[in-house]
Amino acid sequence: MTNWFDFSDKYLIDQLVKTYQYMVTSASTQSQWTADWGSNQGKTTLN
């Protein structure tokens, strides 16, 4: 049973890390896209 719990904990931690990395990557990509969109809108408005 101990081995099963160890495996379970490692799996859960691995999933948490993957989820966290995905969220961070998505957030940074989203903010970058928003920044690009904002600057493009600014250029369009200026023109």
Beta strands, then each sheet from edge to edge (+ up, - down):
end
